[in-house]
Amino acid sequence: MPHAHEKQKLLIPRKKDRRIKLTPEQRIEIRENAEGLSNYKLAEKYGVSKRLVQFIRHPERQAKNLQDRHDRGGTMKYYDKEKHRETMKDHRQYKKELYDKNELVKSDSTDSQ
């Protein structure tokens, strides 16, 4: 039986969404890189991977990476069914906790994006 938040199509507010690692403002700062830092130093500063910083600074590399992955057979190459099941269970539990605290937003709200 689906959870109430799944039936009502409620979303996690952007500030509470654990899947989002950087704010749009931080992405702009990385893209502009006014301090002239290396990818490694930027990644260290924002607490993300060097690869994410590289993809933000050079979107064409991300597009090429996605195309290469697609050519190799997609993202299923390293898919671990059990790990995915556990991750989804954890995410649903987190979303239920937010629902119980009344912190989820309607899908048409601008705060969710």
BADRENKOL-845418 format. One record per residue: x, z, y of N, C-alpha, C, CB in turn. Coordinates in steps of 0.001 Angstrom, whole numbers, padded with zeros to 6 digits, always signed. Glycine has a CB too. Example, Ala and Ser with C-alpha at 12.3 -4.5 7.8 and 13.67 -1.06 7.14 Angstrom:
+013190+007800-005690+012300+007800-004500+013200+007800-003300+011308+009046-004473+012850+007080-002250+013670+007140-001060+012900+007870+000030+014084+005725-000598
***
This chain:
+000840+000000-001169+000000+000000+000000+000897+000000+001249-000962+001222-000011+000652-000898+002180+001511-000965+003367+001337+000253+004273+001214-002235+004156+002395+000532+005006+002344+001616+005984+001452+001204+007147+003767+001979+006487+000955+002200+007889+000066+001936+009023+000755+001084+010082-000411+003250+009642+002038+001342+010319+002746+000572+011343+002920-000886+010941+004105+001193+011618+002923-001172+009641+003020-002557+009187+001693-003280+009372+003452-002613+007717+000592-002582+009131-000735-003178+009304-001011-003484+010779-001820-002239+008746-000596-002575+011663-000880-002714+013085+000139-003603+013807-000915-001348+013732+001145-004086+013107+002183-004948+013673+002885-004267+014858+001574-006290+014118+003259-003003+014667+003967-002266+015702+005463-002516+015566+003653-000753+015617+006159-002538+016699+007583-002823+016723+008373-001622+017217+007866-004033+017596+009650-001597+016849+010550-000562+017327+011002-000958+018731+011774-000370+016360+010948-000039+019696+011446-000368+021034+012937-000707+020967+011199+000812+022018+013372-001593+021822+014752-002068+021791+015773-000924+021822+014995-003001+022959+015506+000107+022591+016455+001216+022713+016553+002040+021432+016054+002116+023867+015534+001982+020578+015522+002760+019339+015907+001909+018119+014140+003376+019126+016043+000602+018302+016324-000305+017190+017795-000200+016788+015967-001764+017570+018045+000308+015594+019417+000526+015140+020127-000768+014769+019422+001459+013959+019384-001868+014663+020007-003136+014297+020710-003791+015479+018967-004082+013732+020358-003401+016700+020933-003992+017901+022146-003167+018315+019885-004064+019053+023304-003800+018350+024547-003094+018615+024940-003087+020083+025645-003700+017816+024539-004111+020834+024925-004223+022234+023711-004543+023100+026004-005298+022410+023715-004019+024305+022656-004355+025255+022956-005723+025862+022530-003265+026369+021956-006379+026432+022222-007669+027093+023276-007551+028198+020926-008232+027683+023301-006421+028903+024295-006215+029953+025710-006157+029368+023988-004926+030729+025853-005474+028225+027162-005388+027579+027618-006766+027092+027115-004394+026402+026683-007575+026605+027038-008924+026169+027554-009758+027342+025827-009612+025519+026934-009598+028510+027386-010317+029695+028783-009847+030089+026399-010119+030865+029013-008532+030048+030338-007988+030371+031400-008548+029430+030323-006451+030294+031081-008641+028143+032033-009184+027178+032298-010653+027478+031509-009014+025737+031228-011409+027759+031383-012837+028050+032260-013065+029279+030014-013488+028260+032030-012265+030327+032796-012428+031560+034212-011876+031423+032083-011741+032715+034375-010760+030718+035675-010153+030448+036544-010090+031708+036400-010935+029354+036046-009433+032745+036740-009331+034032+038092-008630+033912+035870-008588+035031+038240-007730+032953+039487-006985+032784+040551-007786+032038+039218-005691+032047+040170-008911+031448+041119-009739+030709+041580-009120+029402+042307-010020+031560+040722-008340+028760+041079-007679+027509+041014-008651+026334+040156-006485+027256+041761-008336+025287+041713-009128+024061+040421-008833+023307+042943-008837+023168+040110-009680+022331+038918-009455+021501+038997-008092+020816+038767-010577+020442+040189-007748+020354+040386-006467+019669+040066-005303+020606+041834-006349+019146+040594-005342+021828+040365-004258+022786+038888-004187+023199+041255-004450+024030+038236-005342+023378+036813-005349+023712+035994-004739+022576+036333-006785+024006+036333-005102+021341+035621-004564+020181+035791-003052+020111+036124-005219+018880+036991-002595+020367+037273-001166+020359+036487-000454+021466+038783-000918+020529+036452-001066+022641+035763-000480+023796+034267-000300+023531+035969-001357+025035+033630-001307+022893+032187-001274+022666+031796-000774+021278+031617-002641+022875+032778-000509+020417+032481+000023+019092+031819-000982+018161+031605+001219+019222+032232-002243+018254+031699-003296+017385+032862-004027+016722+030804-004293+018191+032559-004995+015885+033610-005737+015205+034223-006796+016113+033064-006385+013945+035459-007177+015787+036122-008242+016546+035365-009550+016386+037587-008414+016088+034784-009744+015231+034043-010973+014951+032836-011112+015882+033586-010996+013483+032119-010014+016108+030981-010050+017019+031440-010406+018432+030246-008698+017019+032524-009806+018873+033057-010114+020203+033443-011590+020283+034280-009215+020526+034082-012089+019235+034484-013496+019214+033253-014404+019308+035289-013811+017929+032208-014082+018592+031001-014913+018625+030299-014852+019977+030041-014480+017530+030373-013716+020654+029768-013603+021984+030560-014430+022989+029703-012123+022434+031873-014358+022912+032724-015081+023862+032776-016575+023576+034127-014513+023838+032612-016952+022317+032704-018366+021919+031523-018719+021008+034064-018656+021193+030332-018961+021585+029139-019224+020763+029279-020454+019867+027936-019398+021656+030125-021396+020251+030311-022582+019409+030942-022206+018071+031184-023623+020131+031759-021154+018043+032362-020692+016786+031290-020085+015883+033485-019655+017062+030335-019399+016467+029248-018837+015673+028401-019954+015077+028377-017898+016529+028127-020980+015872+027345-022116+015372+028074-022795+014220+027073-023132+016504+029383-022968+014354+030176-023588+013284+030172-022697+012040+031634-023845+013760+030293-021399+012227+030272-020466+011116+028948-020533+010366+030525-019052+011612+027834-020570+011107+026518-020665+010481+026358-021975+009717+025420-020537+011535+026863-023052+010297+026785-024357+009620+027632-024350+008352+027250-025494+010566+028834-023790+008419+029704-023713+007241+029053-022871+006144+031081-023121+007621+028427-021764+006531+027730-020925+005545+026591-021693+004893+027191-019644+006206+025853-022443+005701+024757-023239+005173+025279-024290+004196+023982-023908+006316+026380-024924+004536+026973-025948+003672+027444-025365+002337+028146-026621+004385+027874-024105+002346+028352-023454+001121+027216-022926+000260+029289-022320+001468+025991-023008+000738+024871-022542-000067+024113-021398+000559+025351-022132-001405+024315-021172+001820+023537-020157+002517+024121-018769+002431+022164-020133+001984+023298-017793+002747+023770-016411+002828+023613-015658+001519+023034-015681+003914+023107-016290+000494+022845-015595-000764+024108-015400-001598+021819-016360-001569+025232-015928-001163+026453-015866-001946+026857-014429-002289+027571-016548-001196+026735-013513-001336+027153-012143-001548+025961-011182-001540+028159-011740-000487+024786-011661-001858+023570-010865-001805+023560-009812-002901+022343-011759-001924+023380-008561-002533+023290-007452-003466+021865-006912-003405+024341-006336-003136+021079-007200-004428+019660-006866-004440+019417-005362-004302+019023-007373-005717+020184-004564-004999+019997-003112-004967+020344-002545-003587+020861-002438-006049+021428-003021-003008+021827-002549-001675+020764-002930-000645+023209-003140-001271+020235-004139-000761+019193-004591+000160+017935-003736+000011+018861-006074-000087+017568-003408-001212+016399-002577-001461+016561-001207-000810+016163-002426-002967+017730-000609-000961+017996+000707-000357+017972+000636+001170+019356+001247-000833+018538-000423+001726+018553-000596+003180+017142-000750+003720+019401-001812+003570+016324-001549+003055+014942-001745+003494+014146-000445+003383+014267-002852+002664+014388+000326+002332+013712+001611+002159+014077+002546+003315+014091+002254+000795+015363+002581+003670+015825+003420+004775+015206+002965+006097+017362+003389+004868+015137+001651+006318+014568+001115+007559+013077+001447+007662+014778-000413+007633+012350+001297+006572+010922+001620+006587+010697+003107+006877+010274+001240+005244+011550+003956+006303+011436+005400+006537+011699+005716+008005+012421+006182+005633+012715+005076+008591+013027+005275+010003+011852+004823+010874+014313+004506+010388+011270+003676+010541+010151+003165+011313+008933+004080+011173+009804+001741+010867+008740+004651+009995+007638+005600+009795+007852+006850+010643+007511+005981+008303+009096+007331+010725+009390+008494+011569+009060+008186+013029+010876+008908+011430+009409+007001+013498+009084+006603+014865+007577+006503+015049+009752+005265+015211+006879+006007+014035+005418+005905+014096+004795+007292+014204+004871+005167+012854+005299+008228+013401+004769+009590+013424+004995+010254+014781+005413+010428+012320+006075+009884+015466+006364+010427+016802+005674+009619+017901+007879+010449+017049+004920+008579+017493+004201+007705+018418+005161+006977+019372+003180+008520+019221+006287+006468+018831+007290+005799+019644+007328+004286+019423+008644+006384+019356+006474+003767+018548+006427+002327+018325+005569+001674+019392+005885+002002+016920+005812+000381+019637+005076-000342+020676+004326-001506+020047+006034-000848+021790+003273-001950+020733+002510-003108+020280+003385-004348+020333+001241-003303+021135+003121-005306+019482+003959-006503+019397+003897-007378+020641+003558-007313+018207+002876-007243+021475+002783-008051+022693+003452-007383+023891+001330-008333+023016+004031-006196+023708+004679-005475+024799+006032-006085+025125+004840-003999+024444+006419-006073+026397+007713-006630+026808+008851-005673+026526+007695-006980+028285+008582-004381+026309+009634-003401+026026+010287-003668+024685+009068-001986+026053+009597-004328+023774+010115-004553+022438+011182-005631+022408+008997-004919+021511+011275-006446+023424+012243-007543+023425+013440-007238+024205+011647-008769+023941
***
